[in-house]
């Protein structure tokens, strides 16, 4: 279950995107859920608080942004199952 059950897959992917986890780490679903929960708490359970970091990364690394976000979305779906992608 997501840290906040009303969070969408897109919001959870943004939180994961802003974490230090990498695709090359091959994180388990449990690791993903643990990292997302911890970062969500640090953001006050407000996914928009992590959005600034996502935007910064997109600006700093536009060449890898889409690949990392796709990984984050796919990984969130693997970790949380069938959840809504957008509100």
Secondary structure, 3 states (H helix, E strand, C coil): CCCCCCCCHHHHHHHHHCCCCCHHHCCCHHHHHHHHHHHHHHCCCCCHHHHHHHHHHHHHCHHHHHHHHHHHHHHHHHHHCCCCCCC
